[in-house]
Amino acid sequence: LARAIEERGFTALAVAEHTHIPASRESAYPLGGELPSIYYRTPDPFVTLAAAAAVTSTIELITGIALLIQRDPIVTAKEAASIDL
C-alpha cells in the first residue's frame, strides 16, 4: 500500500490505532447498521509505518491516532524512533 501511495504522488500515509473493539454493544452504531468490518482489522501503527518506511523514500509517515495512554512510554519512544533509522 505504501509503495502504491508513493508511486501515485501522494505525500503522506496516516494510520490509526484502535485497540479495543467490542464483541457486542448495546448502543447503535452512529451511522446505522453494523460496525464496518474494517474496524476489526487495525494493525499496530508503528509496525505498519515501519513496513511502509522499508519500501518508500519520500512519503511522510503519520500516526493519525496513537493511544499513548495505553502504551508503555519507553517502548513507544523506541518504536517511533526505530521508524526513522
Rosetta blueprint (number, residue, H / E / L):
1 L L
2 A H
3 R H
4 A H
5 I H
6 E H
7 E H
8 R L
9 G L
10 F L
11 T L
12 A E
13 L E
14 A E
15 V E
16 A L
17 E L
18 H L
19 T L
20 H L
21 I L
22 P L
23 A L
24 S L
25 R L
26 E L
27 S L
28 A L
29 Y L
30 P L
31 L L
32 G L
33 G L
34 E L
35 L L
36 P L
37 S H
38 I H
39 Y H
40 Y H
41 R L
42 T L
43 P L
44 D L
45 P H
46 F H
47 V H
48 T H
49 L H
50 A H
51 A H
52 A H
53 A H
54 A H
55 V H
56 T L
57 S L
58 T L
59 I L
60 E E
61 L E
62 I E
63 T E
64 G L
65 I L
66 A L
67 L L
68 L H
69 I H
70 Q H
71 R L
72 D L
73 P H
74 I H
75 V H
76 T H
77 A H
78 K H
79 E H
80 A H
81 A H
82 S H
83 I H
84 D L
85 L L
